[in-house]
């Protein structure tokens, strides 16, 4: 028997169940055996719960006696928790390019933008590309990146200190954890 489910997770409750017989599972998870849908509904009503069709494609279909509203509430709670975990693992990283000879106003603008991004909970990558003779003065680039981290120290922690890779120096900042 193939059943087309309703919109809410495919679960039929109480009078929506159209099967003649169902395997009934009690409120504590105990198996009550195969009963007619009418008898199972009577048992559920007597216990003060709902009869919920868990597996409509089983032979016979499986129905459980439970508090359906509590079940929906807990499922919604689990979904929110999963979305929250997923959001934490899918943090974006925004790159801000600085230069050795960056102007004060440009620096402040980048700090302000990075601060907004960190407050949203995302990572920030500060990078400097050394051109020409600037390669002889990588310490100046390191100072700019450290100044960038210092300007953002209220909203961020340094995850990766400045590292020189070829002509690029990068540093990664992560949002501060709430305590």
N, C-alpha and C positions, 0 to 999 in steps of 0.2 A: 504494500500500500504506500503510495507516494503522497505526501501532504505538502501543500503550498502554505507557507507560514505567514502569519500576520506581520505587521511592521515592527513590532517590538521583539526583537531578537528571536523571532520564530517560535515563541512560546504561547501555547493556547492555555487558557485557564478556565476552570469550572465548566460552564455550559458550552463553551466554545469547542470542547473536546468531542469529536465525532466518532471515535473508535468505539466498538461494542465492548471490548474487554481491554483492560490495561494491567500491566504489572505495577503494583502499588508499593511505594517506598514510604515509610512512616516519617514523622517529623524528626526523629533522632537518627534516621538513616537505616532503620531496620526494614527488612523486606516483609511485606504483609501478604505477598502472593498475588496470583492473578485473580482479579475481581471484575465484575461488570462495572462499566463507567458509572452507572447509577449508584451502585453500592459504594464505590470509591468516593463519589461526591458526597454521599451521606456521611461516610466516615470523616471526611475532611470538614464538613459543616459541623458535625458533632464535636470535633476537636477544636473548632474555632479558627481553622486555617483555610487555605485555598488548595484546590487540586490543580497542579501545574504539569502540563505535558512536557517532560524533559527530552525524551527521545521518541519522536513520532514515527521514525522509520524502523524501530525495533520490531521484533516478532515475539510476543505482542508489544505494542507501544508501552513505554515506561512513563509513569506519572508519579510525581512526588507530592506529598502533603506538606505544605510549607506556608509561611507568611509571605505572600507575593510582593507586597509593598516593601517589606524589609529586604527581600531578595533584590528588588530593583534598586533600592537605595544603596545597598552594599556594592552592587555591580557598578553603579554610577561613581561611587567613591573609588573603586579600583581603577576605573577608566581615567579619572582625574589624576590619580597617583601615577599611572603609567604615562600619561601625557606629560606630567611634571618631570618624571625621570627621563623621558625622551628629550624634552626641551633642554635639560641639563647636559645631556650627552651630545646634543647637536648645537653647541655654542658656535657662533660665527666668529671669524677673526677678521678684523679690519686693519689694514696696513696704512700707516702714516709715514710718508717719506719726508725726511728732514735733510738738511745739508749742513756741511761744516760751517758755512758762512750764512746761516739763516738769520733773518731779521727778527727783532724782538716781537713785532706785531704778528708776523707769520707764525712764530713759535707759539705765542699766546693763543692764536686762533686754533692751531692744531691741538694744543692742550685742552682747550674748551670743548672741541668736537670729540676728542678722545675720552674726555671725562663723561660726556653724555652717553657715549657708546658703552663705557665701562659700567655706568649706572644701570643700563639695561641688562647687564649680566654677560656681556660678550667679552672676548679677548681682544687685545690690541697689540699690534706688532709695529714697533718703531724701527725704521730702517734708514740707513744712510748709504748712498752710492758715492764712492770716492772717484773723482775724475782727475786725470793727469797727475800733477804734482801733489795733489791732496793725499796720495798714497803714502807719501813720506811723513804725513802728520795724522796718522790714524788715531792718535791720542786725543786730538781735538774733536774728532767724531765721537769717540767714546764719551768725552765730557758732555757733548750735546745730548747723547742718549741718556746719560745718567741725570742730567738736568731735567730732561723730559720725564724720567721716572720720579724724580724728586718733586716735580710740579704736580704729579698725579698720585703722590703717596697717600693722600687721604681716601681715595677711592680704589686704589689698586695695590697689588703686591707684584714683585718681580718674579716671574716664573723662570725666565731664562735671561741671564746676564748678557751684556753685549758680547757678541761673538763675530769675529772677522772671518768671512768666507769669500775668498777671492777679492773682489773690489767692493763687496757689500758687507756692512756691519748691521746685524739685527739684534733686537731685544724684544722679548715677549712679556706683556703685562696681563695679569688676570685680575678680575674684580675681587675685592676683599670679601672674605666670608663674614656673614653676620654672626655675632656671638650672643 
